């Protein structure tokens, strides 16, 4: 779980650097509270990474990805949705 996921520019190289810093390899689901254009653009070329907002995530996505990275705000939004 991360406080936030922010990228200065929408570059795939920045997203790769972020994932390497978190020691994440392979299929990964990134759950955010609100979709950010820079994050979506940076991750669109990464085959094993999917970005989804907490309000739109479904069970299939959660089961399909062995690694899930979620923001604190995303957790709160998901808790409200599931309550």
N, C-alpha and C positions, 0 to 999 in steps of 0.2 A: 504494500500500500504506500502510495506517495502523497505528499501534501498537494502538489499540482504537477501537471505536465505542461511545460511551456517551451516552445522553440522560438528563437529570434527570427529565423527565416525558414521558409518551407523547403528545406533541402533534405533529401534522403540521407545524405552523409551525416547530418546532425541527428536524425532519428537512429541511425546505426550506432553512432557514438553514445547516445543515451542508453540504448539497449545493451551495449558492451559494458558501459559503466555499471549497469544493474546486473551484469553477468547473466543476461538472458539470451538463450540460443534456442532455435526451433520455433514451433508454432506458438504464437502469443496473441492473447486477446487483451487489448487496452480498453478499459472501461473508464469513461470520463463523464463528468456531470453535464457539460455542454460541449458540443463538437467545436473544435477550434480549426479554422481554415489551415493554419500552418501545420498542425499535426496531421490533419487528413491528407494534405498534399505531400508531406514528407514521407508518410507511410504507404501511400498508394502504390509505389513501385516495389515494396517489400512483399514478396509472395506469402510469407509465413506470419504476417502481422495484420490484424484486423482491428480497426477503431470503431467503437460503438458507444453511444450515450447510454447512461444508466436507465433512462426512460424507455429505451428501445431494445435492450439486451434480452435475449430469450434463453430458455433452458438448453436448446440445442447448441448454441454458441458456447455456453459455459461448459458443457460436457465435451464438446469437440476439441477445445484447446487445453493442452496440459499445463500451460502457464497463463496466469491471468494477472495483469497489473491494473490496479484500480486506484483512483484518487480518493481522498477522504470525502470530498463533496459527492463523489460518485457513490460511495458506500452509504452516505446519508440519504441520497435520493433513492437508492435501491431499497434501503430499509423502509422508507415511506411507502414505496410502491408495493412492497410485500406485506405491509401491516394490514 
